Structure formats: C-alpha cells, structure tokens
Amino acid sequence: MPALSNAFHSIKAGVTPYLNTDHDLIELIRYLLDILPITITYEWVKGHYMGRKKELKHYLNYDVDAIAGNYQQR
C-alpha cells in the first residue's frame, strides 16, 4: 500500500531523487518489462507437496507461503 499511498502524497522516493513517488518507480518497472526480451511465466501450485520428488516450484510455494504468513502477522 505504500506505493498507492505515495501516489496521492508528494514523497521523495528513497531509490533515486529523479522519481517523485514510488508510483513512478512502478511505472518505470512496467515500462522496462515491456521492452526487455524476457518472458515471465507462472504456474499454479496447489497446496503443499509432500511427495519425494519436490521440484523448484514446490520449494518456492513454501517460501511464498512463509513470506505471506510473516506479512499477515504485522
């Protein structure tokens, strides 16, 4: 929410003095993602995999769940 909040208040961004708000940084990132020759893919990982053949997506799912849990506790 800081980016949304900063979009309505004139706060200098901590990243660089050339951006007025965090919103400017988000817009810059969106622009760069459009022009960079990369492909962003995603895949739904349902639940927590407990089998023997864990893949990277299973470890990432666990990490993201832990990060979300820490954020919700704040």
PDB file of N, CA, C, O and CB in Angstrom:
ATOM      1  N   MET A   1       0.794  -1.201   0.000  1.00  0.00           N
ATOM      2  CA  MET A   1       0.000   0.000   0.000  1.00  0.00           C
ATOM      3  C   MET A   1       0.844   1.277   0.000  1.00  0.00           C
ATOM      4  O   MET A   1       0.315   2.340  -0.327  1.00  0.00           O
ATOM      5  CB  MET A   1      -0.907  -0.008   1.182  1.00  0.00           C
ATOM      6  N   PRO A   2       2.144   1.220   0.355  1.00  0.00           N
ATOM      7  CA  PRO A   2       2.911   2.467   0.340  1.00  0.00           C
ATOM      8  C   PRO A   2       2.926   3.122  -1.035  1.00  0.00           C
ATOM      9  O   PRO A   2       2.864   4.347  -1.131  1.00  0.00           O
ATOM     10  CB  PRO A   2       4.333   2.206   0.793  1.00  0.00           C
ATOM     11  N   ALA A   3       3.008   2.331  -2.098  1.00  0.00           N
ATOM     12  CA  ALA A   3       3.049   2.926  -3.437  1.00  0.00           C
ATOM     13  C   ALA A   3       1.738   3.654  -3.720  1.00  0.00           C
ATOM     14  O   ALA A   3       1.747   4.758  -4.265  1.00  0.00           O
ATOM     15  CB  ALA A   3       3.311   1.840  -4.517  1.00  0.00           C
ATOM     16  N   LEU A   4       0.607   3.042  -3.352  1.00  0.00           N
ATOM     17  CA  LEU A   4      -0.691   3.676  -3.566  1.00  0.00           C
ATOM     18  C   LEU A   4      -0.819   4.924  -2.707  1.00  0.00           C
ATOM     19  O   LEU A   4      -1.305   5.955  -3.173  1.00  0.00           O
ATOM     20  CB  LEU A   4      -1.833   2.695  -3.255  1.00  0.00           C
ATOM     21  N   SER A   5      -0.387   4.836  -1.468  1.00  0.00           N
ATOM     22  CA  SER A   5      -0.430   5.990  -0.572  1.00  0.00           C
ATOM     23  C   SER A   5       0.450   7.120  -1.100  1.00  0.00           C
ATOM     24  O   SER A   5       0.047   8.283  -1.100  1.00  0.00           O
ATOM     25  CB  SER A   5       0.015   5.588   0.841  1.00  0.00           C
ATOM     26  N   ASN A   6       1.646   6.770  -1.548  1.00  0.00           N
ATOM     27  CA  ASN A   6       2.573   7.781  -2.054  1.00  0.00           C
ATOM     28  C   ASN A   6       2.102   8.401  -3.364  1.00  0.00           C
ATOM     29  O   ASN A   6       2.513   9.510  -3.707  1.00  0.00           O
ATOM     30  CB  ASN A   6       3.943   7.172  -2.245  1.00  0.00           C
ATOM     31  N   ALA A   7       1.247   7.700  -4.097  1.00  0.00           N
ATOM     32  CA  ALA A   7       0.733   8.248  -5.350  1.00  0.00           C
ATOM     33  C   ALA A   7      -0.114   9.495  -5.092  1.00  0.00           C
ATOM     34  O   ALA A   7      -0.256  10.347  -5.969  1.00  0.00           O
ATOM     35  CB  ALA A   7      -0.093   7.189  -6.099  1.00  0.00           C
ATOM     36  N   PHE A   8      -0.673   9.596  -3.890  1.00  0.00           N
ATOM     37  CA  PHE A   8      -1.525  10.735  -3.561  1.00  0.00           C
ATOM     38  C   PHE A   8      -0.835  11.765  -2.675  1.00  0.00           C
ATOM     39  O   PHE A   8      -1.409  12.813  -2.377  1.00  0.00           O
ATOM     40  CB  PHE A   8      -2.774  10.252  -2.884  1.00  0.00           C
ATOM     41  N   HIS A   9       0.386  11.476  -2.256  1.00  0.00           N
ATOM     42  CA  HIS A   9       1.156  12.411  -1.452  1.00  0.00           C
ATOM     43  C   HIS A   9       2.524  12.593  -2.080  1.00  0.00           C
ATOM     44  O   HIS A   9       3.121  11.623  -2.547  1.00  0.00           O
ATOM     45  CB  HIS A   9       1.281  11.922   0.007  1.00  0.00           C
ATOM     46  N   SER A  10       3.020  13.784  -2.101  1.00  0.00           N
ATOM     47  CA  SER A  10       4.305  14.074  -2.714  1.00  0.00           C
ATOM     48  C   SER A  10       5.443  13.695  -1.769  1.00  0.00           C
ATOM     49  O   SER A  10       5.847  14.495  -0.925  1.00  0.00           O
ATOM     50  CB  SER A  10       4.396  15.559  -3.099  1.00  0.00           C
ATOM     51  N   ILE A  11       5.958  12.472  -1.912  1.00  0.00           N
ATOM     52  CA  ILE A  11       7.039  11.972  -1.078  1.00  0.00           C
ATOM     53  C   ILE A  11       8.195  11.586  -1.985  1.00  0.00           C
ATOM     54  O   ILE A  11       8.003  10.883  -2.976  1.00  0.00           O
ATOM     55  CB  ILE A  11       6.576  10.764  -0.207  1.00  0.00           C
ATOM     56  N   LYS A  12       9.394  12.044  -1.648  1.00  0.00           N
ATOM     57  CA  LYS A  12      10.564  11.671  -2.436  1.00  0.00           C
ATOM     58  C   LYS A  12      10.838  10.182  -2.270  1.00  0.00           C
ATOM     59  O   LYS A  12      10.829   9.662  -1.154  1.00  0.00           O
ATOM     60  CB  LYS A  12      11.802  12.504  -2.018  1.00  0.00           C
ATOM     61  N   ALA A  13      11.076   9.513  -3.365  1.00  0.00           N
ATOM     62  CA  ALA A  13      11.409   8.089  -3.309  1.00  0.00           C
ATOM     63  C   ALA A  13      12.817   7.914  -2.773  1.00  0.00           C
ATOM     64  O   ALA A  13      13.692   8.744  -3.019  1.00  0.00           O
ATOM     65  CB  ALA A  13      11.276   7.434  -4.702  1.00  0.00           C
ATOM     66  N   GLY A  14      13.035   6.826  -2.037  1.00  0.00           N
ATOM     67  CA  GLY A  14      14.350   6.582  -1.483  1.00  0.00           C
ATOM     68  C   GLY A  14      15.325   6.006  -2.499  1.00  0.00           C
ATOM     69  O   GLY A  14      16.534   6.005  -2.265  1.00  0.00           O
ATOM     70  N   VAL A  15      14.815   5.517  -3.620  1.00  0.00           N
ATOM     71  CA  VAL A  15      15.659   4.859  -4.608  1.00  0.00           C
ATOM     72  C   VAL A  15      16.486   5.871  -5.372  1.00  0.00           C
ATOM     73  O   VAL A  15      17.691   5.687  -5.547  1.00  0.00           O
ATOM     74  CB  VAL A  15      14.817   4.039  -5.570  1.00  0.00           C
ATOM     75  N   THR A  16      15.859   6.928  -5.825  1.00  0.00           N
ATOM     76  CA  THR A  16      16.568   7.922  -6.622  1.00  0.00           C
ATOM     77  C   THR A  16      15.857   9.269  -6.523  1.00  0.00           C
ATOM     78  O   THR A  16      14.631   9.305  -6.426  1.00  0.00           O
ATOM     79  CB  THR A  16      16.674   7.470  -8.096  1.00  0.00           C
ATOM     80  N   PRO A  17      16.586  10.358  -6.546  1.00  0.00           N
ATOM     81  CA  PRO A  17      15.942  11.668  -6.447  1.00  0.00           C
ATOM     82  C   PRO A  17      15.180  12.064  -7.715  1.00  0.00           C
ATOM     83  O   PRO A  17      14.467  13.067  -7.713  1.00  0.00           O
ATOM     84  CB  PRO A  17      16.979  12.719  -6.138  1.00  0.00           C
ATOM     85  N   TYR A  18      15.322  11.290  -8.799  1.00  0.00           N
ATOM     86  CA  TYR A  18      14.651  11.626 -10.053  1.00  0.00           C
ATOM     87  C   TYR A  18      13.202  11.178 -10.098  1.00  0.00           C
ATOM     88  O   TYR A  18      12.463  11.561 -11.006  1.00  0.00           O
ATOM     89  CB  TYR A  18      15.390  11.017 -11.199  1.00  0.00           C
ATOM     90  N   LEU A  19      12.788  10.373  -9.130  1.00  0.00           N
ATOM     91  CA  LEU A  19      11.401   9.904  -9.077  1.00  0.00           C
ATOM     92  C   LEU A  19      10.687  10.644  -7.959  1.00  0.00           C
ATOM     93  O   LEU A  19      11.247  10.829  -6.879  1.00  0.00           O
ATOM     94  CB  LEU A  19      11.329   8.356  -8.858  1.00  0.00           C
ATOM     95  N   ASN A  20       9.461  11.066  -8.207  1.00  0.00           N
ATOM     96  CA  ASN A  20       8.701  11.795  -7.199  1.00  0.00           C
ATOM     97  C   ASN A  20       8.027  10.869  -6.187  1.00  0.00           C
ATOM     98  O   ASN A  20       7.920  11.208  -5.008  1.00  0.00           O
ATOM     99  CB  ASN A  20       7.659  12.658  -7.870  1.00  0.00           C
ATOM    100  N   THR A  21       7.578   9.713  -6.640  1.00  0.00           N
ATOM    101  CA  THR A  21       6.864   8.790  -5.752  1.00  0.00           C
ATOM    102  C   THR A  21       7.240   7.359  -6.100  1.00  0.00           C
ATOM    103  O   THR A  21       7.883   7.102  -7.117  1.00  0.00           O
ATOM    104  CB  THR A  21       5.328   8.990  -5.857  1.00  0.00           C
ATOM    105  N   ASP A  22       6.830   6.427  -5.241  1.00  0.00           N
ATOM    106  CA  ASP A  22       7.016   5.004  -5.523  1.00  0.00           C
ATOM    107  C   ASP A  22       6.239   4.609  -6.782  1.00  0.00           C
ATOM    108  O   ASP A  22       6.625   3.681  -7.494  1.00  0.00           O
ATOM    109  CB  ASP A  22       6.562   4.144  -4.315  1.00  0.00           C
ATOM    110  N   HIS A  23       5.140   5.324  -7.047  1.00  0.00           N
ATOM    111  CA  HIS A  23       4.337   5.055  -8.238  1.00  0.00           C
ATOM    112  C   HIS A  23       5.179   5.237  -9.501  1.00  0.00           C
ATOM    113  O   HIS A  23       5.037   4.476 -10.458  1.00  0.00           O
ATOM    114  CB  HIS A  23       3.101   5.980  -8.277  1.00  0.00           C
ATOM    115  N   ASP A  24       6.053   6.244  -9.504  1.00  0.00           N
ATOM    116  CA  ASP A  24       6.929   6.469 -10.652  1.00  0.00           C
ATOM    117  C   ASP A  24       7.848   5.264 -10.870  1.00  0.00           C
ATOM    118  O   ASP A  24       8.101   4.866 -12.007  1.00  0.00           O
ATOM    119  CB  ASP A  24       7.765   7.753 -10.450  1.00  0.00           C
ATOM    120  N   LEU A  25       8.338   4.692  -9.781  1.00  0.00           N
ATOM    121  CA  LEU A  25       9.213   3.529  -9.880  1.00  0.00           C
ATOM    122  C   LEU A  25       8.449   2.329 -10.446  1.00  0.00           C
ATOM    123  O   LEU A  25       8.984   1.586 -11.269  1.00  0.00           O
ATOM    124  CB  LEU A  25       9.808   3.183  -8.501  1.00  0.00           C
ATOM    125  N   ILE A  26       7.214   2.141 -10.013  1.00  0.00           N
ATOM    126  CA  ILE A  26       6.394   1.050 -10.529  1.00  0.00           C
ATOM    127  C   ILE A  26       6.152   1.236 -12.025  1.00  0.00           C
ATOM    128  O   ILE A  26       6.240   0.273 -12.787  1.00  0.00           O
ATOM    129  CB  ILE A  26       5.053   0.972  -9.771  1.00  0.00           C
ATOM    130  N   GLU A  27       5.851   2.447 -12.450  1.00  0.00           N
ATOM    131  CA  GLU A  27       5.636   2.713 -13.873  1.00  0.00           C
ATOM    132  C   GLU A  27       6.901   2.455 -14.684  1.00  0.00           C
ATOM    133  O   GLU A  27       6.830   1.932 -15.796  1.00  0.00           O
ATOM    134  CB  GLU A  27       5.169   4.154 -14.080  1.00  0.00           C
ATOM    135  N   LEU A  28       8.051   2.816 -14.137  1.00  0.00           N
ATOM    136  CA  LEU A  28       9.320   2.562 -14.812  1.00  0.00           C
ATOM    137  C   LEU A  28       9.564   1.060 -14.967  1.00  0.00           C
ATOM    138  O   LEU A  28      10.001   0.606 -16.024  1.00  0.00           O
ATOM    139  CB  LEU A  28      10.476   3.211 -14.038  1.00  0.00           C
ATOM    140  N   ILE A  29       9.284   0.298 -13.925  1.00  0.00           N
ATOM    141  CA  ILE A  29       9.454  -1.153 -13.981  1.00  0.00           C
ATOM    142  C   ILE A  29       8.520  -1.760 -15.018  1.00  0.00           C
ATOM    143  O   ILE A  29       8.930  -2.629 -15.788  1.00  0.00           O
ATOM    144  CB  ILE A  29       9.197  -1.781 -12.602  1.00  0.00           C
ATOM    145  N   ARG A  30       7.269  -1.311 -15.045  1.00  0.00           N
ATOM    146  CA  ARG A  30       6.329  -1.820 -16.053  1.00  0.00           C
ATOM    147  C   ARG A  30       6.826  -1.537 -17.459  1.00  0.00           C
ATOM    148  O   ARG A  30       6.731  -2.398 -18.334  1.00  0.00           O
ATOM    149  CB  ARG A  30       4.944  -1.199 -15.857  1.00  0.00           C
ATOM    150  N   TYR A  31       7.350  -0.354 -17.685  1.00  0.00           N
ATOM    151  CA  TYR A  31       7.883   0.013 -19.000  1.00  0.00           C
ATOM    152  C   TYR A  31       9.052  -0.895 -19.370  1.00  0.00           C
ATOM    153  O   TYR A  31       9.129  -1.386 -20.497  1.00  0.00           O
ATOM    154  CB  TYR A  31       8.329   1.493 -19.013  1.00  0.00           C
ATOM    155  N   LEU A  32       9.961  -1.117 -18.421  1.00  0.00           N
ATOM    156  CA  LEU A  32      11.127  -1.958 -18.695  1.00  0.00           C
ATOM    157  C   LEU A  32      10.723  -3.400 -18.984  1.00  0.00           C
ATOM    158  O   LEU A  32      11.322  -4.049 -19.842  1.00  0.00           O
ATOM    159  CB  LEU A  32      12.096  -1.917 -17.517  1.00  0.00           C
ATOM    160  N   LEU A  33       9.725  -3.902 -18.285  1.00  0.00           N
ATOM    161  CA  LEU A  33       9.260  -5.266 -18.541  1.00  0.00           C
ATOM    162  C   LEU A  33       8.689  -5.406 -19.948  1.00  0.00           C
ATOM    163  O   LEU A  33       8.784  -6.471 -20.558  1.00  0.00           O
ATOM    164  CB  LEU A  33       8.207  -5.669 -17.510  1.00  0.00           C
ATOM    165  N   ASP A  34       8.096  -4.332 -20.461  1.00  0.00           N
ATOM    166  CA  ASP A  34       7.548  -4.372 -21.816  1.00  0.00           C
ATOM    167  C   ASP A  34       8.637  -4.390 -22.885  1.00  0.00           C
ATOM    168  O   ASP A  34       8.454  -4.994 -23.942  1.00  0.00           O
ATOM    169  CB  ASP A  34       6.637  -3.183 -22.038  1.00  0.00           C
ATOM    170  N   ILE A  35       9.763  -3.737 -22.622  1.00  0.00           N
ATOM    171  CA  ILE A  35      10.785  -3.628 -23.676  1.00  0.00           C
ATOM    172  C   ILE A  35      11.911  -4.659 -23.539  1.00  0.00           C
ATOM    173  O   ILE A  35      12.655  -4.881 -24.495  1.00  0.00           O
ATOM    174  CB  ILE A  35      11.382  -2.235 -23.663  1.00  0.00           C
ATOM    175  N   LEU A  36      12.050  -5.288 -22.378  1.00  0.00           N
ATOM    176  CA  LEU A  36      13.104  -6.283 -22.208  1.00  0.00           C
ATOM    177  C   LEU A  36      12.700  -7.598 -22.874  1.00  0.00           C
ATOM    178  O   LEU A  36      11.536  -7.994 -22.806  1.00  0.00           O
ATOM    179  CB  LEU A  36      13.405  -6.506 -20.709  1.00  0.00           C
ATOM    180  N   PRO A  37      13.644  -8.268 -23.512  1.00  0.00           N
ATOM    181  CA  PRO A  37      13.319  -9.530 -24.201  1.00  0.00           C
ATOM    182  C   PRO A  37      13.270 -10.711 -23.227  1.00  0.00           C
ATOM    183  O   PRO A  37      14.069 -11.642 -23.330  1.00  0.00           O
ATOM    184  CB  PRO A  37      14.352  -9.813 -25.306  1.00  0.00           C
ATOM    185  N   ILE A  38      12.332 -10.665 -22.289  1.00  0.00           N
ATOM    186  CA  ILE A  38      12.184 -11.758 -21.332  1.00  0.00           C
ATOM    187  C   ILE A  38      10.740 -12.217 -21.327  1.00  0.00           C
ATOM    188  O   ILE A  38       9.838 -11.473 -21.712  1.00  0.00           O
ATOM    189  CB  ILE A  38      12.627 -11.326 -19.911  1.00  0.00           C
ATOM    190  N   THR A  39      10.532 -13.433 -20.894  1.00  0.00           N
ATOM    191  CA  THR A  39       9.187 -13.979 -20.776  1.00  0.00           C
ATOM    192  C   THR A  39       8.956 -14.355 -19.321  1.00  0.00           C
ATOM    193  O   THR A  39       9.751 -15.079 -18.721  1.00  0.00           O
ATOM    194  CB  THR A  39       8.986 -15.211 -21.716  1.00  0.00           C
ATOM    195  N   ILE A  40       7.878 -13.865 -18.770  1.00  0.00           N
ATOM    196  CA  ILE A  40       7.525 -14.193 -17.396  1.00  0.00           C
ATOM    197  C   ILE A  40       6.440 -15.256 -17.460  1.00  0.00           C
ATOM    198  O   ILE A  40       5.378 -15.047 -18.047  1.00  0.00           O
ATOM    199  CB  ILE A  40       7.049 -12.923 -16.593  1.00  0.00           C
ATOM    200  N   THR A  41       6.724 -16.402 -16.845  1.00  0.00           N
ATOM    201  CA  THR A  41       5.739 -17.490 -16.838  1.00  0.00           C
ATOM    202  C   THR A  41       5.358 -17.787 -15.399  1.00  0.00           C
ATOM    203  O   THR A  41       6.096 -17.466 -14.467  1.00  0.00           O
ATOM    204  CB  THR A  41       6.297 -18.770 -17.541  1.00  0.00           C
ATOM    205  N   TYR A  42       4.219 -18.392 -15.233  1.00  0.00           N
ATOM    206  CA  TYR A  42       3.773 -18.770 -13.902  1.00  0.00           C
ATOM    207  C   TYR A  42       2.976 -20.051 -14.010  1.00  0.00           C
ATOM    208  O   TYR A  42       2.478 -20.402 -15.080  1.00  0.00           O
ATOM    209  CB  TYR A  42       2.935 -17.646 -13.245  1.00  0.00           C
ATOM    210  N   GLU A  43       2.862 -20.732 -12.908  1.00  0.00           N
ATOM    211  CA  GLU A  43       2.117 -21.984 -12.869  1.00  0.00           C
ATOM    212  C   GLU A  43       1.467 -22.105 -11.498  1.00  0.00           C
ATOM    213  O   GLU A  43       2.099 -21.833 -10.478  1.00  0.00           O
ATOM    214  CB  GLU A  43       3.043 -23.209 -13.166  1.00  0.00           C
ATOM    215  N   TRP A  44       0.227 -22.506 -11.478  1.00  0.00           N
ATOM    216  CA  TRP A  44      -0.484 -22.684 -10.225  1.00  0.00           C
ATOM    217  C   TRP A  44       0.059 -23.926  -9.521  1.00  0.00           C
ATOM    218  O   TRP A  44       0.150 -24.997 -10.121  1.00  0.00           O
ATOM    219  CB  TRP A  44      -2.017 -22.802 -10.465  1.00  0.00           C
ATOM    220  N   VAL A  45       0.419 -23.777  -8.248  1.00  0.00           N
ATOM    221  CA  VAL A  45       0.884 -24.895  -7.439  1.00  0.00           C
ATOM    222  C   VAL A  45      -0.116 -25.039  -6.306  1.00  0.00           C
ATOM    223  O   VAL A  45      -0.154 -24.221  -5.388  1.00  0.00           O
ATOM    224  CB  VAL A  45       2.359 -24.675  -6.902  1.00  0.00           C
ATOM    225  N   LYS A  46      -0.926 -26.088  -6.379  1.00  0.00           N
ATOM    226  CA  LYS A  46      -1.992 -26.256  -5.410  1.00  0.00           C
ATOM    227  C   LYS A  46      -1.470 -26.913  -4.136  1.00  0.00           C
ATOM    228  O   LYS A  46      -0.893 -28.000  -4.173  1.00  0.00           O
ATOM    229  CB  LYS A  46      -3.127 -27.082  -6.008  1.00  0.00           C
ATOM    230  N   GLY A  47      -1.681 -26.244  -3.022  1.00  0.00           N
ATOM    231  CA  GLY A  47      -1.327 -26.805  -1.733  1.00  0.00           C
ATOM    232  C   GLY A  47       0.161 -27.005  -1.538  1.00  0.00           C
ATOM    233  O   GLY A  47       0.978 -26.437  -2.263  1.00  0.00           O
ATOM    234  N   HIS A  48       0.501 -27.808  -0.564  1.00  0.00           N
ATOM    235  CA  HIS A  48       1.901 -28.085  -0.243  1.00  0.00           C
ATOM    236  C   HIS A  48       2.210 -29.526  -0.622  1.00  0.00           C
ATOM    237  O   HIS A  48       1.589 -30.463  -0.121  1.00  0.00           O
ATOM    238  CB  HIS A  48       2.199 -27.830   1.270  1.00  0.00           C
ATOM    239  N   TYR A  49       3.165 -29.683  -1.502  1.00  0.00           N
ATOM    240  CA  TYR A  49       3.554 -31.000  -1.991  1.00  0.00           C
ATOM    241  C   TYR A  49       4.400 -31.702  -0.934  1.00  0.00           C
ATOM    242  O   TYR A  49       5.396 -31.147  -0.468  1.00  0.00           O
ATOM    243  CB  TYR A  49       4.328 -30.889  -3.330  1.00  0.00           C
ATOM    244  N   MET A  50       4.023 -32.881  -0.565  1.00  0.00           N
ATOM    245  CA  MET A  50       4.744 -33.623   0.468  1.00  0.00           C
ATOM    246  C   MET A  50       5.397 -34.885  -0.094  1.00  0.00           C
ATOM    247  O   MET A  50       5.900 -35.705   0.674  1.00  0.00           O
ATOM    248  CB  MET A  50       3.797 -33.991   1.606  1.00  0.00           C
ATOM    249  N   GLY A  51       5.400 -35.053  -1.398  1.00  0.00           N
ATOM    250  CA  GLY A  51       5.988 -36.246  -2.005  1.00  0.00           C
ATOM    251  C   GLY A  51       7.500 -36.232  -1.966  1.00  0.00           C
ATOM    252  O   GLY A  51       8.108 -35.308  -1.425  1.00  0.00           O
ATOM    253  N   ARG A  52       8.101 -37.253  -2.536  1.00  0.00           N
ATOM    254  CA  ARG A  52       9.557 -37.400  -2.513  1.00  0.00           C
ATOM    255  C   ARG A  52      10.246 -36.628  -3.626  1.00  0.00           C
ATOM    256  O   ARG A  52      11.427 -36.305  -3.500  1.00  0.00           O
ATOM    257  CB  ARG A  52       9.927 -38.854  -2.613  1.00  0.00           C
ATOM    258  N   LYS A  53       9.555 -36.328  -4.697  1.00  0.00           N
ATOM    259  CA  LYS A  53      10.180 -35.672  -5.851  1.00  0.00           C
ATOM    260  C   LYS A  53       9.791 -34.196  -5.919  1.00  0.00           C
ATOM    261  O   LYS A  53       9.071 -33.773  -6.823  1.00  0.00           O
ATOM    262  CB  LYS A  53       9.779 -36.384  -7.156  1.00  0.00           C
ATOM    263  N   LYS A  54      10.272 -33.428  -4.960  1.00  0.00           N
ATOM    264  CA  LYS A  54       9.959 -31.998  -4.933  1.00  0.00           C
ATOM    265  C   LYS A  54      10.699 -31.282  -6.054  1.00  0.00           C
ATOM    266  O   LYS A  54      11.860 -31.569  -6.342  1.00  0.00           O
ATOM    267  CB  LYS A  54      10.326 -31.380  -3.564  1.00  0.00           C
ATOM    268  N   GLU A  55      10.004 -30.352  -6.671  1.00  0.00           N
ATOM    269  CA  GLU A  55      10.582 -29.517  -7.717  1.00  0.00           C
ATOM    270  C   GLU A  55      10.770 -28.108  -7.165  1.00  0.00           C
ATOM    271  O   GLU A  55      10.315 -27.797  -6.064  1.00  0.00           O
ATOM    272  CB  GLU A  55       9.680 -29.504  -8.993  1.00  0.00           C
ATOM    273  N   LEU A  56      11.441 -27.264  -7.935  1.00  0.00           N
ATOM    274  CA  LEU A  56      11.675 -25.884  -7.522  1.00  0.00           C
ATOM    275  C   LEU A  56      10.363 -25.183  -7.179  1.00  0.00           C
ATOM    276  O   LEU A  56      10.301 -24.425  -6.211  1.00  0.00           O
ATOM    277  CB  LEU A  56      12.410 -25.117  -8.624  1.00  0.00           C
ATOM    278  N   LYS A  57       9.318 -25.429  -7.964  1.00  0.00           N
ATOM    279  CA  LYS A  57       8.032 -24.764  -7.720  1.00  0.00           C
ATOM    280  C   LYS A  57       7.467 -25.111  -6.343  1.00  0.00           C
ATOM    281  O   LYS A  57       6.772 -24.294  -5.739  1.00  0.00           O
ATOM    282  CB  LYS A  57       7.024 -25.151  -8.804  1.00  0.00           C
ATOM    283  N   HIS A  58       7.755 -26.305  -5.847  1.00  0.00           N
ATOM    284  CA  HIS A  58       7.256 -26.685  -4.530  1.00  0.00           C
ATOM    285  C   HIS A  58       7.997 -25.939  -3.422  1.00  0.00           C
ATOM    286  O   HIS A  58       7.393 -25.503  -2.441  1.00  0.00           O
ATOM    287  CB  HIS A  58       7.390 -28.194  -4.328  1.00  0.00           C
ATOM    288  N   TYR A  59       9.311 -25.798  -3.592  1.00  0.00           N
ATOM    289  CA  TYR A  59      10.086 -25.034  -2.613  1.00  0.00           C
ATOM    290  C   TYR A  59       9.690 -23.554  -2.642  1.00  0.00           C
ATOM    291  O   TYR A  59       9.569 -22.920  -1.593  1.00  0.00           O
ATOM    292  CB  TYR A  59      11.597 -25.187  -2.887  1.00  0.00           C
ATOM    293  N   LEU A  60       9.490 -23.008  -3.843  1.00  0.00           N
ATOM    294  CA  LEU A  60       9.079 -21.609  -3.965  1.00  0.00           C
ATOM    295  C   LEU A  60       7.709 -21.388  -3.343  1.00  0.00           C
ATOM    296  O   LEU A  60       7.481 -20.365  -2.696  1.00  0.00           O
ATOM    297  CB  LEU A  60       9.063 -21.179  -5.436  1.00  0.00           C
ATOM    298  N   ASN A  61       6.795 -22.332  -3.529  1.00  0.00           N
ATOM    299  CA  ASN A  61       5.459 -22.221  -2.949  1.00  0.00           C
ATOM    300  C   ASN A  61       5.549 -22.161  -1.427  1.00  0.00           C
ATOM    301  O   ASN A  61       4.850 -21.373  -0.791  1.00  0.00           O
ATOM    302  CB  ASN A  61       4.572 -23.405  -3.391  1.00  0.00           C
ATOM    303  N   TYR A  62       6.407 -22.993  -0.845  1.00  0.00           N
ATOM    304  CA  TYR A  62       6.597 -22.982   0.603  1.00  0.00           C
ATOM    305  C   TYR A  62       7.154 -21.631   1.062  1.00  0.00           C
ATOM    306  O   TYR A  62       6.689 -21.068   2.054  1.00  0.00           O
ATOM    307  CB  TYR A  62       7.541 -24.126   1.030  1.00  0.00           C
ATOM    308  N   ASP A  63       8.153 -21.114   0.337  1.00  0.00           N
ATOM    309  CA  ASP A  63       8.771 -19.832   0.708  1.00  0.00           C
ATOM    310  C   ASP A  63       7.771 -18.685   0.627  1.00  0.00           C
ATOM    311  O   ASP A  63       7.719 -17.840   1.521  1.00  0.00           O
ATOM    312  CB  ASP A  63       9.971 -19.537  -0.197  1.00  0.00           C
ATOM    313  N   VAL A  64       6.979 -18.652  -0.438  1.00  0.00           N
ATOM    314  CA  VAL A  64       5.992 -17.580  -0.605  1.00  0.00           C
ATOM    315  C   VAL A  64       4.934 -17.659   0.486  1.00  0.00           C
ATOM    316  O   VAL A  64       4.490 -16.629   0.994  1.00  0.00           O
ATOM    317  CB  VAL A  64       5.329 -17.659  -1.996  1.00  0.00           C
ATOM    318  N   ASP A  65       4.528 -18.865   0.850  1.00  0.00           N
ATOM    319  CA  ASP A  65       3.550 -19.029   1.919  1.00  0.00           C
ATOM    320  C   ASP A  65       4.109 -18.508   3.243  1.00  0.00           C
ATOM    321  O   ASP A  65       3.390 -17.874   4.015  1.00  0.00           O
ATOM    322  CB  ASP A  65       3.145 -20.507   2.053  1.00  0.00           C
ATOM    323  N   ALA A  66       5.392 -18.776   3.505  1.00  0.00           N
ATOM    324  CA  ALA A  66       6.013 -18.288   4.737  1.00  0.00           C
ATOM    325  C   ALA A  66       6.112 -16.762   4.739  1.00  0.00           C
ATOM    326  O   ALA A  66       5.876 -16.124   5.765  1.00  0.00           O
ATOM    327  CB  ALA A  66       7.407 -18.905   4.911  1.00  0.00           C
ATOM    328  N   ILE A  67       6.456 -16.187   3.604  1.00  0.00           N
ATOM    329  CA  ILE A  67       6.539 -14.718   3.500  1.00  0.00           C
ATOM    330  C   ILE A  67       5.157 -14.100   3.726  1.00  0.00           C
ATOM    331  O   ILE A  67       5.032 -13.107   4.443  1.00  0.00           O
ATOM    332  CB  ILE A  67       7.102 -14.292   2.105  1.00  0.00           C
ATOM    333  N   ALA A  68       4.124 -14.680   3.119  1.00  0.00           N
ATOM    334  CA  ALA A  68       2.759 -14.161   3.290  1.00  0.00           C
ATOM    335  C   ALA A  68       2.332 -14.259   4.752  1.00  0.00           C
ATOM    336  O   ALA A  68       1.694 -13.348   5.280  1.00  0.00           O
ATOM    337  CB  ALA A  68       1.764 -14.933   2.390  1.00  0.00           C
ATOM    338  N   GLY A  69       2.687 -15.371   5.405  1.00  0.00           N
ATOM    339  CA  GLY A  69       2.350 -15.525   6.823  1.00  0.00           C
ATOM    340  C   GLY A  69       3.021 -14.473   7.686  1.00  0.00           C
ATOM    341  O   GLY A  69       2.397 -13.922   8.593  1.00  0.00           O
ATOM    342  N   ASN A  70       4.295 -14.187   7.409  1.00  0.00           N
ATOM    343  CA  ASN A  70       5.004 -13.151   8.166  1.00  0.00           C
ATOM    344  C   ASN A  70       4.383 -11.792   7.930  1.00  0.00           C
ATOM    345  O   ASN A  70       4.273 -10.993   8.860  1.00  0.00           O
ATOM    346  CB  ASN A  70       6.484 -13.122   7.789  1.00  0.00           C
ATOM    347  N   TYR A  71       3.975 -11.513   6.697  1.00  0.00           N
ATOM    348  CA  TYR A  71       3.362 -10.218   6.373  1.00  0.00           C
ATOM    349  C   TYR A  71       2.028 -10.072   7.114  1.00  0.00           C
ATOM    350  O   TYR A  71       1.726  -9.005   7.649  1.00  0.00           O
ATOM    351  CB  TYR A  71       3.149 -10.079   4.835  1.00  0.00           C
ATOM    352  N   GLN A  72       1.240 -11.138   7.143  1.00  0.00           N
ATOM    353  CA  GLN A  72      -0.068 -11.063   7.798  1.00  0.00           C
ATOM    354  C   GLN A  72       0.059 -10.864   9.306  1.00  0.00           C
ATOM    355  O   GLN A  72      -0.856 -10.324   9.929  1.00  0.00           O
ATOM    356  CB  GLN A  72      -0.870 -12.326   7.512  1.00  0.00           C
ATOM    357  N   GLN A  73       1.163 -11.284   9.904  1.00  0.00           N
ATOM    358  CA  GLN A  73       1.351 -11.123  11.342  1.00  0.00           C
ATOM    359  C   GLN A  73       1.667  -9.679  11.723  1.00  0.00           C
ATOM    360  O   GLN A  73       1.540  -9.307  12.889  1.00  0.00           O
ATOM    361  CB  GLN A  73       2.461 -12.036  11.824  1.00  0.00           C
ATOM    362  N   ARG A  74       2.076  -8.866  10.755  1.00  0.00           N
ATOM    363  CA  ARG A  74       2.411  -7.472  11.045  1.00  0.00           C
ATOM    364  C   ARG A  74       1.177  -6.661  11.259  1.00  0.00           C
ATOM    365  O   ARG A  74       1.265  -5.460  11.515  1.00  0.00           O
ATOM    366  CB  ARG A  74       3.233  -6.869   9.935  1.00  0.00           C
TER     367      ARG A  74
END
